[in-house]
Amino acid sequence: QNGMRRCIHAGSWANVYRYDDPTDACGGNTGAVVVKAISEQYPDDSSIERLRKEREISTRLSTLCRAVRAPLANACRKEMITDNQGGVLNNQSFICFEWLPGITLREWIQSQ
């Protein structure tokens, strides 16, 4: 059973949530996962393509750079990702990553 969902970033086309996953049922190893979900319930083709490309690029970069994590391969099913009221991600397209504590890429770039 996964725990609570917290929105950690609300963007113009997608939202990013952190989910507690104490049993690592979604395939991670840190007790939590990050889910990037298209914010619209009925997204247009360009939003879906953008998310698909992000998944593809993350997968490719993860083989070249240890700082980039590949998406969890089909481990996060919609019925596994619930909010604190037990609701699922209503028809939203999403990708799932392992949660890694630390600073964000934006914070790292700004510090350099």
Phi and psi in degrees as GROMACS dihedral restraints (atoms count N, CA, C in turn):
[ dihedral_restraints ]
;  ai    aj    ak    al  type     phi  dphi    fc
    3     4     5     6     1   -81.5    20    10
    4     5     6     7     1   156.7    20    10
    6     7     8     9     1   -92.9    20    10
    7     8     9    10     1  -149.4    20    10
    9    10    11    12     1   -75.7    20    10
   10    11    12    13     1   150.2    20    10
   12    13    14    15     1  -101.5    20    10
   13    14    15    16     1   136.1    20    10
   15    16    17    18     1  -130.5    20    10
   16    17    18    19     1   130.3    20    10
   18    19    20    21     1   -76.2    20    10
   19    20    21    22     1   122.7    20    10
   21    22    23    24     1  -106.5    20    10
   22    23    24    25     1   -11.1    20    10
   24    25    26    27     1  -160.2    20    10
   25    26    27    28     1   127.8    20    10
   27    28    29    30     1  -111.3    20    10
   28    29    30    31     1   112.1    20    10
   30    31    32    33     1  -105.7    20    10
   31    32    33    34     1  -178.3    20    10
   33    34    35    36     1   -72.5    20    10
   34    35    36    37     1   -28.1    20    10
   36    37    38    39     1  -126.5    20    10
   37    38    39    40     1   -14.4    20    10
   39    40    41    42     1  -147.3    20    10
   40    41    42    43     1   153.1    20    10
   42    43    44    45     1  -115.0    20    10
   43    44    45    46     1   149.4    20    10
   45    46    47    48     1  -117.6    20    10
   46    47    48    49     1   127.9    20    10
   48    49    50    51     1  -120.5    20    10
   49    50    51    52     1   147.2    20    10
   51    52    53    54     1  -107.9    20    10
   52    53    54    55     1   128.3    20    10
   54    55    56    57     1  -115.3    20    10
   55    56    57    58     1   132.8    20    10
   57    58    59    60     1   -70.4    20    10
   58    59    60    61     1   133.0    20    10
   60    61    62    63     1  -138.4    20    10
   61    62    63    64     1    69.4    20    10
   63    64    65    66     1   -60.5    20    10
   64    65    66    67     1   -23.6    20    10
   66    67    68    69     1   -98.1    20    10
   67    68    69    70     1     3.3    20    10
   69    70    71    72     1    54.5    20    10
   70    71    72    73     1    37.6    20    10
   72    73    74    75     1   -65.8    20    10
   73    74    75    76     1   -23.5    20    10
   75    76    77    78     1   -86.1    20    10
   76    77    78    79     1    -2.2    20    10
   78    79    80    81     1   105.5    20    10
   79    80    81    82     1    -2.7    20    10
   81    82    83    84     1   -83.7    20    10
   82    83    84    85     1  -174.7    20    10
   84    85    86    87     1  -130.1    20    10
   85    86    87    88     1     7.8    20    10
   87    88    89    90     1  -113.4    20    10
   88    89    90    91     1     3.8    20    10
   90    91    92    93     1    80.7    20    10
   91    92    93    94     1     8.6    20    10
   93    94    95    96     1  -157.5    20    10
   94    95    96    97     1   156.4    20    10
   96    97    98    99     1  -132.0    20    10
   97    98    99   100     1   160.9    20    10
   99   100   101   102     1  -114.7    20    10
  100   101   102   103     1   132.4    20    10
  102   103   104   105     1  -119.8    20    10
  103   104   105   106     1   124.0    20    10
  105   106   107   108     1  -102.8    20    10
  106   107   108   109     1   115.8    20    10
  108   109   110   111     1  -120.8    20    10
  109   110   111   112     1   136.3    20    10
  111   112   113   114     1   -60.2    20    10
  112   113   114   115     1   131.9    20    10
  114   115   116   117     1   -74.5    20    10
  115   116   117   118     1   -19.7    20    10
  117   118   119   120     1   -90.0    20    10
  118   119   120   121     1   140.6    20    10
  120   121   122   123     1   -68.2    20    10
  121   122   123   124     1   -33.7    20    10
  123   124   125   126     1  -122.5    20    10
  124   125   126   127     1    78.6    20    10
  126   127   128   129     1   -71.3    20    10
  127   128   129   130     1   155.7    20    10
  129   130   131   132     1   -81.0    20    10
  130   131   132   133     1   170.3    20    10
  132   133   134   135     1   -60.5    20    10
  133   134   135   136     1   -33.6    20    10
  135   136   137   138     1   -68.3    20    10
  136   137   138   139     1   -35.5    20    10
  138   139   140   141     1   -67.9    20    10
  139   140   141   142     1   -41.6    20    10
  141   142   143   144     1   -64.8    20    10
  142   143   144   145     1   -41.5    20    10
  144   145   146   147     1   -65.5    20    10
  145   146   147   148     1   -38.8    20    10
  147   148   149   150     1   -61.9    20    10
  148   149   150   151     1   -43.7    20    10
  150   151   152   153     1   -66.4    20    10
  151   152   153   154     1   -40.4    20    10
  153   154   155   156     1   -62.0    20    10
  154   155   156   157     1   -42.9    20    10
  156   157   158   159     1   -65.9    20    10
  157   158   159   160     1   -38.4    20    10
  159   160   161   162     1   -62.1    20    10
  160   161   162   163     1   -41.1    20    10
  162   163   164   165     1   -62.6    20    10
  163   164   165   166     1   -44.4    20    10
  165   166   167   168     1   -64.3    20    10
  166   167   168   169     1   -44.8    20    10
  168   169   170   171     1   -66.2    20    10
  169   170   171   172     1   -42.9    20    10
  171   172   173   174     1   -61.5    20    10
  172   173   174   175     1   -40.9    20    10
  174   175   176   177     1   -62.7    20    10
  175   176   177   178     1   -45.9    20    10
  177   178   179   180     1   -66.2    20    10
  178   179   180   181     1   -46.2    20    10
  180   181   182   183     1   -65.2    20    10
  181   182   183   184     1   -30.6    20    10
  183   184   185   186     1   -64.3    20    10
  184   185   186   187     1   -22.4    20    10
  186   187   188   189     1   -81.7    20    10
  187   188   189   190     1   -16.3    20    10
  189   190   191   192     1  -104.5    20    10
  190   191   192   193     1   -23.9    20    10
  192   193   194   195     1  -138.9    20    10
  193   194   195   196     1   124.6    20    10
  195   196   197   198     1   -69.6    20    10
  196   197   198   199     1   -15.3    20    10
  198   199   200   201     1   -79.9    20    10
  199   200   201   202     1   -14.3    20    10
  201   202   203   204     1  -102.6    20    10
  202   203   204   205     1   130.5    20    10
  204   205   206   207     1   -99.3    20    10
  205   206   207   208     1   139.0    20    10
  207   208   209   210     1   -75.8    20    10
  208   209   210   211     1   150.1    20    10
  210   211   212   213     1   -59.3    20    10
  211   212   213   214     1   149.7    20    10
  213   214   215   216     1   -70.5    20    10
  214   215   216   217     1   118.5    20    10
  216   217   218   219     1   -69.0    20    10
  217   218   219   220     1    99.1    20    10
  219   220   221   222     1    54.3    20    10
  220   221   222   223     1    16.6    20    10
  222   223   224   225     1   -77.4    20    10
  223   224   225   226     1   -31.8    20    10
  225   226   227   228     1   -92.9    20    10
  226   227   228   229     1   101.4    20    10
  228   229   230   231     1   -91.8    20    10
  229   230   231   232     1   152.2    20    10
  231   232   233   234     1   -55.8    20    10
  232   233   234   235     1   -36.0    20    10
  234   235   236   237     1   -71.5    20    10
  235   236   237   238     1   -15.7    20    10
  237   238   239   240     1   -85.9    20    10
  238   239   240   241     1   -22.1    20    10
  240   241   242   243     1  -100.4    20    10
  241   242   243   244     1    99.0    20    10
  243   244   245   246     1  -118.1    20    10
  244   245   246   247     1   156.3    20    10
  246   247   248   249     1   -90.1    20    10
  247   248   249   250     1  -176.6    20    10
  249   250   251   252     1   -73.0    20    10
  250   251   252   253     1    -6.7    20    10
  252   253   254   255     1   -99.5    20    10
  253   254   255   256     1     2.9    20    10
  255   256   257   258     1    87.9    20    10
  256   257   258   259     1     4.8    20    10
  258   259   260   261     1   -82.0    20    10
  259   260   261   262     1   147.9    20    10
  261   262   263   264     1   -95.4    20    10
  262   263   264   265     1   179.0    20    10
  264   265   266   267     1   -78.7    20    10
  265   266   267   268     1    63.8    20    10
  267   268   269   270     1   -14.6    20    10
  268   269   270   271     1    91.0    20    10
  270   271   272   273     1    54.6    20    10
  271   272   273   274     1    15.7    20    10
  273   274   275   276     1   -83.8    20    10
  274   275   276   277     1   142.0    20    10
  276   277   278   279     1   -82.1    20    10
  277   278   279   280     1   139.6    20    10
  279   280   281   282     1  -152.8    20    10
  280   281   282   283     1   163.4    20    10
  282   283   284   285     1  -126.4    20    10
  283   284   285   286     1   152.6    20    10
  285   286   287   288     1  -123.9    20    10
  286   287   288   289     1   132.6    20    10
  288   289   290   291     1  -126.5    20    10
  289   290   291   292     1   158.3    20    10
  291   292   293   294     1   -71.3    20    10
  292   293   294   295     1   138.0    20    10
  294   295   296   297     1   -73.9    20    10
  295   296   297   298     1   129.7    20    10
  297   298   299   300     1  -123.9    20    10
  298   299   300   301     1   119.2    20    10
  300   301   302   303     1   -67.5    20    10
  301   302   303   304     1   155.2    20    10
  303   304   305   306     1   132.9    20    10
  304   305   306   307     1  -163.0    20    10
  306   307   308   309     1   -86.6    20    10
  307   308   309   310     1   160.2    20    10
  309   310   311   312     1   -81.0    20    10
  310   311   312   313     1   164.8    20    10
  312   313   314   315     1   -59.3    20    10
  313   314   315   316     1   -42.7    20    10
  315   316   317   318     1   -58.8    20    10
  316   317   318   319     1   -44.4    20    10
  318   319   320   321     1   -63.4    20    10
  319   320   321   322     1   -40.3    20    10
  321   322   323   324     1   -64.5    20    10
  322   323   324   325     1   -44.9    20    10
  324   325   326   327     1   -60.8    20    10
  325   326   327   328     1   -43.9    20    10
  327   328   329   330     1   -65.8    20    10
  328   329   330   331     1   -26.6    20    10
  330   331   332   333     1   -81.2    20    10
  331   332   333   334     1   -13.6    20    10
